[in-house]
Amino acid sequence: MTKDQKNEVIELLKGKFSQYNNFYVTDTESLSVAQVGKLRRACYNKDVEMKVAKNTLIRKALESLDSEKYAGVFDSLHKVTALLFSENPKEPALIISSFRKESNGEKPELKAAFINGDIYTGDNNLKALTQIKTKNELIGEVIGLLQSPAKRVLAALLHHHEQKAGGGEAVAEPVAAE
């Protein structure tokens, strides 16, 4: 690879790191060519961009952007590395998990994930990353919580109105004294 080609890859990676707030660093070393192709298709179908690059070029791209911000990712740059870029912070984790289930394997292995400024290192974080709430999911939950009291008030008012419209109020009968 010539110096110009390396610089081109670094610039491409810098663009991706700047474009996305979320990316995963995975180890795809023991995957066959067919498996990597299948993983790429799974990523493509879920709007996740997959890029394979040399670790030194990935490191240079991250360092040129903000070496302090990405410092926790550097230790994971070894072996064969595939980067998964996504707007949705949990989609790559879901893809990795389902790929593993289908292939009955432990690859691709999660080396690190950069999610909205937080760094998660190690494959043991994969399950937790599949349960991250997306921005839209959180907004939906908040709206649901805000609507809940209003719905109860409306239901109570409607119930009260239906009782009055139903033809008068219930009359209590006197209880005979014993």
C-alpha positions as a Markdown table, in Angstrom:
| # | Residue | x | y | z |
|---|---|---|---|---|
| 1 | Met | 0.0 | 0.0 | 0.0 |
| 2 | Thr | 1.5 | 3.3 | -1.0 |
| 3 | Lys | 1.6 | 6.4 | 1.2 |
| 4 | Asp | -1.1 | 8.1 | -0.8 |
| 5 | Gln | -3.4 | 5.0 | -0.5 |
| 6 | Lys | -2.8 | 5.0 | 3.3 |
| 7 | Asn | -3.6 | 8.7 | 3.5 |
| 8 | Glu | -6.8 | 8.1 | 1.5 |
| 9 | Val | -7.9 | 5.3 | 3.9 |
| 10 | Ile | -7.1 | 7.5 | 6.9 |
| 11 | Glu | -9.2 | 10.4 | 5.4 |
| 12 | Leu | -12.1 | 8.0 | 4.7 |
| 13 | Leu | -12.0 | 6.7 | 8.2 |
| 14 | Lys | -11.8 | 10.2 | 9.7 |
| 15 | Gly | -14.9 | 11.0 | 7.7 |
| 16 | Lys | -16.8 | 8.0 | 9.1 |
| 17 | Phe | -15.7 | 8.7 | 12.7 |
| 18 | Ser | -16.8 | 12.3 | 12.4 |
| 19 | Gln | -20.1 | 11.3 | 10.8 |
| 20 | Tyr | -21.2 | 8.7 | 13.4 |
| 21 | Asn | -21.5 | 9.0 | 17.2 |
| 22 | Asn | -21.5 | 5.2 | 17.4 |
| 23 | Phe | -19.0 | 2.6 | 16.2 |
| 24 | Tyr | -18.0 | -0.9 | 17.1 |
| 25 | Val | -14.5 | -2.4 | 16.9 |
| 26 | Thr | -14.8 | -6.1 | 16.2 |
| 27 | Asp | -12.5 | -9.1 | 15.7 |
| 28 | Thr | -13.3 | -11.0 | 12.5 |
| 29 | Glu | -10.1 | -12.9 | 12.3 |
| 30 | Ser | -11.4 | -16.5 | 12.2 |
| 31 | Leu | -14.4 | -15.8 | 10.0 |
| 32 | Ser | -14.4 | -17.3 | 6.5 |
| 33 | Val | -14.8 | -15.2 | 3.4 |
| 34 | Ala | -18.4 | -16.4 | 3.1 |
| 35 | Gln | -19.1 | -15.5 | 6.7 |
| 36 | Val | -17.6 | -12.0 | 6.3 |
| 37 | Gly | -19.9 | -11.6 | 3.2 |
| 38 | Lys | -22.9 | -12.7 | 5.2 |
| 39 | Leu | -22.0 | -10.3 | 8.0 |
| 40 | Arg | -21.6 | -7.4 | 5.5 |
| 41 | Arg | -25.1 | -8.2 | 4.1 |
| 42 | Ala | -26.6 | -8.3 | 7.6 |
| 43 | Cys | -25.0 | -4.9 | 8.3 |
| 44 | Tyr | -26.1 | -3.4 | 4.9 |
| 45 | Asn | -29.7 | -4.6 | 5.5 |
| 46 | Lys | -29.8 | -2.8 | 8.9 |
| 47 | Asp | -28.1 | 0.5 | 7.7 |
| 48 | Val | -24.8 | -0.3 | 9.5 |
| 49 | Glu | -21.6 | 0.5 | 7.6 |
| 50 | Met | -18.9 | -2.1 | 7.9 |
| 51 | Lys | -15.3 | -1.2 | 7.1 |
| 52 | Val | -12.2 | -3.3 | 7.4 |
| 53 | Ala | -8.9 | -1.5 | 7.8 |
| 54 | Lys | -5.4 | -1.9 | 9.2 |
| 55 | Asn | -5.2 | -1.2 | 12.9 |
| 56 | Thr | -2.4 | 1.4 | 12.4 |
| 57 | Leu | -4.5 | 3.4 | 9.9 |
| 58 | Ile | -7.5 | 3.3 | 12.3 |
| 59 | Arg | -5.4 | 4.5 | 15.1 |
| 60 | Lys | -3.9 | 7.3 | 13.0 |
| 61 | Ala | -7.4 | 8.4 | 11.9 |
| 62 | Leu | -8.7 | 8.5 | 15.5 |
| 63 | Glu | -5.5 | 10.2 | 16.8 |
| 64 | Ser | -5.8 | 12.9 | 14.2 |
| 65 | Leu | -9.4 | 13.6 | 15.3 |
| 66 | Asp | -9.0 | 13.6 | 19.1 |
| 67 | Ser | -6.5 | 11.2 | 20.7 |
| 68 | Glu | -7.8 | 11.8 | 24.2 |
| 69 | Lys | -11.5 | 11.2 | 23.3 |
| 70 | Tyr | -10.7 | 7.9 | 21.6 |
| 71 | Ala | -7.8 | 6.7 | 23.9 |
| 72 | Gly | -9.8 | 3.8 | 25.3 |
| 73 | Val | -10.3 | 2.3 | 21.9 |
| 74 | Phe | -6.5 | 2.1 | 21.1 |
| 75 | Asp | -5.9 | -1.0 | 23.2 |
| 76 | Ser | -8.5 | -2.9 | 21.2 |
| 77 | Leu | -6.7 | -2.3 | 17.9 |
| 78 | His | -5.0 | -5.7 | 17.3 |
| 79 | Lys | -5.7 | -8.8 | 15.1 |
| 80 | Val | -8.1 | -8.3 | 12.2 |
| 81 | Thr | -10.4 | -5.4 | 12.8 |
| 82 | Ala | -13.8 | -4.6 | 11.3 |
| 83 | Leu | -15.5 | -1.4 | 12.2 |
| 84 | Leu | -19.3 | -1.1 | 12.3 |
| 85 | Phe | -20.7 | 2.4 | 12.0 |
| 86 | Ser | -24.3 | 3.1 | 12.9 |
| 87 | Glu | -26.7 | 5.9 | 13.9 |
| 88 | Asn | -28.5 | 3.5 | 16.1 |
| 89 | Pro | -26.2 | 2.6 | 19.1 |
| 90 | Lys | -27.5 | -0.9 | 19.6 |
| 91 | Glu | -28.0 | -2.1 | 16.0 |
| 92 | Pro | -24.4 | -3.4 | 15.6 |
| 93 | Ala | -24.7 | -5.3 | 18.9 |
| 94 | Leu | -27.9 | -6.9 | 17.7 |
| 95 | Ile | -26.3 | -7.9 | 14.4 |
| 96 | Ile | -23.3 | -9.4 | 16.1 |
| 97 | Ser | -25.5 | -11.4 | 18.6 |
| 98 | Ser | -27.8 | -12.8 | 15.9 |
| 99 | Phe | -24.8 | -13.6 | 13.6 |
| 100 | Arg | -23.3 | -15.6 | 16.5 |
| 101 | Lys | -26.6 | -17.5 | 17.1 |
| 102 | Glu | -26.9 | -18.4 | 13.5 |
| 103 | Ser | -23.3 | -19.6 | 13.1 |
| 104 | Asn | -23.1 | -21.2 | 16.6 |
| 105 | Gly | -19.8 | -19.3 | 17.2 |
| 106 | Glu | -18.1 | -16.7 | 19.3 |
| 107 | Lys | -17.1 | -14.5 | 16.3 |
| 108 | Pro | -17.2 | -11.7 | 15.5 |
| 109 | Glu | -15.9 | -10.7 | 18.9 |
| 110 | Leu | -16.6 | -7.3 | 20.3 |
| 111 | Lys | -13.3 | -5.6 | 21.1 |
| 112 | Ala | -14.7 | -2.1 | 21.9 |
| 113 | Ala | -17.7 | 0.1 | 21.3 |
| 114 | Phe | -17.8 | 3.9 | 21.2 |
| 115 | Ile | -21.4 | 5.0 | 22.0 |
| 116 | Asn | -22.1 | 8.7 | 22.2 |
| 117 | Gly | -18.8 | 9.5 | 23.8 |
| 118 | Asp | -18.7 | 6.4 | 26.1 |
| 119 | Ile | -16.3 | 3.5 | 25.5 |
| 120 | Tyr | -17.2 | -0.1 | 26.3 |
| 121 | Thr | -14.3 | -2.5 | 26.0 |
| 122 | Gly | -14.5 | -6.3 | 25.9 |
| 123 | Asp | -16.9 | -8.9 | 24.6 |
| 124 | Asn | -18.6 | -9.1 | 28.0 |
| 125 | Asn | -20.4 | -5.8 | 27.2 |
| 126 | Leu | -22.2 | -7.2 | 24.2 |
| 127 | Lys | -25.4 | -8.3 | 26.0 |
| 128 | Ala | -25.6 | -4.9 | 27.7 |
| 129 | Leu | -25.2 | -3.0 | 24.4 |
| 130 | Thr | -28.1 | -5.0 | 22.9 |
| 131 | Gln | -30.3 | -3.5 | 25.6 |
| 132 | Ile | -29.4 | 0.2 | 25.1 |
| 133 | Lys | -32.4 | 2.3 | 24.5 |
| 134 | Thr | -32.3 | 4.4 | 21.3 |
| 135 | Lys | -33.2 | 8.1 | 21.4 |
| 136 | Asn | -36.6 | 7.4 | 19.8 |
| 137 | Glu | -37.3 | 4.6 | 22.3 |
| 138 | Leu | -36.6 | 6.9 | 25.2 |
| 139 | Ile | -38.7 | 9.7 | 23.7 |
| 140 | Gly | -41.6 | 7.2 | 23.3 |
| 141 | Glu | -41.3 | 6.1 | 26.9 |
| 142 | Val | -41.3 | 9.7 | 28.1 |
| 143 | Ile | -44.4 | 10.6 | 26.0 |
| 144 | Gly | -46.1 | 7.4 | 27.2 |
| 145 | Leu | -45.4 | 8.4 | 30.8 |
| 146 | Leu | -46.7 | 12.0 | 30.2 |
| 147 | Gln | -49.8 | 10.8 | 28.5 |
| 148 | Ser | -50.7 | 8.2 | 31.2 |
| 149 | Pro | -52.1 | 10.6 | 33.8 |
| 150 | Ala | -54.0 | 12.6 | 31.2 |
| 151 | Lys | -55.6 | 9.4 | 29.9 |
| 152 | Arg | -56.7 | 8.5 | 33.4 |
| 153 | Val | -58.3 | 11.9 | 34.0 |
| 154 | Leu | -60.1 | 11.8 | 30.7 |
| 155 | Ala | -61.3 | 8.2 | 31.4 |
| 156 | Ala | -62.6 | 9.4 | 34.8 |
| 157 | Leu | -64.4 | 12.4 | 33.3 |
| 158 | Leu | -66.0 | 10.3 | 30.6 |
| 159 | His | -67.1 | 7.7 | 33.1 |
| 160 | His | -68.6 | 10.4 | 35.3 |
| 161 | His | -70.4 | 11.9 | 32.3 |
| 162 | Glu | -71.8 | 8.5 | 31.2 |
| 163 | Gln | -73.2 | 7.9 | 34.7 |
| 164 | Lys | -75.0 | 11.3 | 34.6 |
| 165 | Ala | -76.3 | 10.8 | 31.1 |
| 166 | Gly | -77.4 | 7.3 | 32.0 |
| 167 | Gly | -80.6 | 8.5 | 33.6 |
| 168 | Gly | -80.1 | 9.8 | 37.0 |
| 169 | Glu | -78.2 | 8.9 | 40.0 |
| 170 | Ala | -78.5 | 5.8 | 42.1 |
| 171 | Val | -80.8 | 6.2 | 45.0 |
| 172 | Ala | -79.8 | 4.6 | 48.2 |
| 173 | Glu | -82.5 | 2.5 | 49.9 |
| 174 | Pro | -83.0 | 2.8 | 53.6 |
| 175 | Val | -81.7 | -0.1 | 55.7 |
| 176 | Ala | -84.2 | -1.6 | 58.1 |
| 177 | Ala | -83.1 | -1.3 | 61.7 |
| 178 | Glu | -82.9 | -4.6 | 63.5 |
